[in-house]
Each structure stands twice: as C-alpha cells, then as structure tokens.
Amino acid sequence: MPPRPAAGPRPQPFQPPQGELSVLAGSANPYLARRIAEALKVQLTPCEAHYFSEGNVFVRILENVRGRDCYIIQGIHHPVNDNFVELLFWIDALRRASAQHVTAVIPFFSYAKGDKKDEPRVSIRARVCADALESAGADRVLTMDLHSPQIQGFFHVPVDHLYARYVLCDHIKSLGITDLIVCSPDVGFAKGASAYANYLGVGVVIGNKTRRDHNEQAEVLELIGHVEGRNVLIVDDFTISGGTLVAMADVLKSRGAKDIYACVSHGVLSRGAAQRIGDSAIKRMFMTDTIEPQQAPFPANIEVVSVARLFAEAIQSIHDRTSVSMLFPDPPAE
C-alpha cells in the first residue's frame, strides 16, 4: 500500500485584496447610513462622535479596522462646517487605525456651490474642501448630484458621481402622471432638466430667473416654452428656501399649467421653507434622503424617496472593483 501523501497547509479563507468591507456612520446621516448598511447586508462598524460644550468634536472608531476597505458616510449639510470638520477627523482616524482604503461617502456636498471665482476677492470653496479631504487621507469620494459636475476635477483622487434622477424618475413613472412636461427653473439646470425629460420621455421648458444678491431669493422673469393644459414637473439639484420652486410654480399656473410637481435631489430646506412649499401651488414635491430632516414633520405635499439602495450598489461596486457607471441606464447628460 503506497504511503499517504504528507498533509499540506490547510486552505485559508479567501481574503479580497481590498480588505473586508466596513461601513461607518458619521453624525450627519445616521438614518441613511443604516439603510445603506441594510441594503449591503452588513453591520455598521461601531463608532462615536462627541461634541464638547465649546464646539470641539471628538471621533472614535470602536473596533479594529486594520486592513479594511472603509466607507465613512457623512454629508456636508447643516451644520455645514461642523459636519465637514467631523468628516476630516473620521478620515484621519481611519488612516491612523491602518484602514487599507478610505472612501468619503458624501451624500450632499454643500460647498459644491462655491465652484468658481465669479466675484472679486472670493474663495473657490469647493476646491479648498477638495484639498482638505485629500490632505486628510481620503482615497476616493462618492457623492451625489454635485451642483457643478466639473468639481470632480478639483480632486486628484477618483470621484464617483451618482445621479438621483434615475431613482426619482422611476418613482414619478410609477404615479402614472399624464400630459407631463419637465421644467428647469433656470438656464443653469437646463442640461439636467433635459436628462430628466429624456429618461421620462417627455418635453422640456426652461425658466429664466435672476438672483440680485446672496439673500437666497430669486425672481423668475420669463418662461421659454408652452405649458398650457399640461402637468409640469419642476426639477432642480437642491432647494434651500423653496422660493425658486414656489415662484416658478406661480408662473406656470399663470401660463395655464394644470398640476405642478417638483423634484429635487437635495432638500436643504432652511427654516420656513417646508411650510412655504406646503402652502404653494405645488401639488407634490419629491426629494431624496441625502439630508436628515432638521425640522418638524413635512407638509403632506412633500415626499421623501430613498437613495440608500443606489449608494449601497455603488459602494459594493467600488469594493468589488467593478464599474459604477453600469448602475445607470444611460449616459449622464451633464
């Protein structure tokens, strides 16, 4: 009887080269982070952020993340500066804890509005933020609907840019609204509105507004296109005061439009904005959950559509080293 071969080394469980997936929730988006983790079928990595009475913030990761592929979910919305500094500290903490790869998941990047030097002696704030994120140690950024997509070029690390319109449009399609036409509140979002219209298979009209100063109030001057007898969907990337949407709705009604709907990626909604929309001619407004609600329950005409599954699919794609662009059914129009 031949001798039995010597036993070789026991097979080791497969370890992906990018390390184990780890998802952490900063204090800005705890509910969205929980939904993303549920969609990924993982547990959130325990961590904590503590704000001291004088305003300092302390962050701590409560388990070992050495060698892991880490995703810290932290939006940059109100309080903007607190949330941004906290994100920098999370990235630094993950780096110092020897995470193999750190991705900053920023559902709403508020400082994206500061994308150019359009007045004398002003800061290009988005570029400063990009430099700070890279200096803190971020290997990658995952975000949604930047105010200007070219901000991706401010970074030297990869930026994955998600589009909320696919999730929002699928929801709108499910409502079966007939005689629909898409409206951009200004020429600046005309390409974005065209992308909505193409996905919905409808036409588009464009508003013309002016903003005389930095008081967040805009005046709608004119409408390019015809809306008489049509249901209209106003689309924009975000709304703060709700003033542009409300003013646009009034103009559309004066031009003979039937029901007015609105759709925004980010509902920033400063104090009084939700009620202003609730009292307006807008029948229903749809927005995503990239920003945690900061106020009392919304009026009945405001509806939140979750983008947690889209973020989860993007995180899984990055972790698996597959194409994030494959998540979108057609090329972005911006």
Number of C-alpha atoms within 10 A of each C-alpha: 3 4 5 6 6 6 6 6 6 6 6 6 6 6 8 12 12 16 17 16 21 20 23 23 26 19 20 26 22 15 16 23 25 19 17 26 22 15 15 18 10 13 14 15 20 14 15 15 16 13 12 9 7 6 9 11 15 13 18 14 16 10 10 13 21 17 16 22 21 28 25 24 26 29 27 24 23 17 9 15 13 17 20 24 16 25 27 20 20 30 25 19 17 25 19 12 16 15 20 18 21 23 22 25 27 22 30 24 23 22 21 23 14 19 19 15 11 10 7 6 7 10 14 16 17 21 20 14 20 21 14 15 24 18 13 17 21 25 18 20 22 21 22 22 21 23 20 16 13 12 18 20 12 15 18 12 15 14 19 17 18 22 18 21 24 20 16 21 17 12 13 16 12 8 9 9 13 10 13 23 23 28 32 26 25 23 15 16 20 20 14 20 29 23 21 27 21 15 16 18 13 13 17 24 23 22 22 16 19 12 12 10 8 7 8 13 15 19 14 21 13 15 20 14 12 15 23 14 14 18 19 28 27 26 28 26 21 21 21 18 22 24 19 22 29 23 20 29 27 17 17 26 19 11 14 14 19 17 19 25 23 24 27 21 29 26 27 24 21 14 12 13 18 23 16 17 24 20 13 19 19 23 17 19 23 21 26 23 20 31 23 17 13 11 11 7 9 14 15 11 18 20 15 15 15 18 24 23 17 19 24 19 16 23 23 15 16 18 20 13 10 11 10 16 15 11 14 12 9 12 9 12 11 13
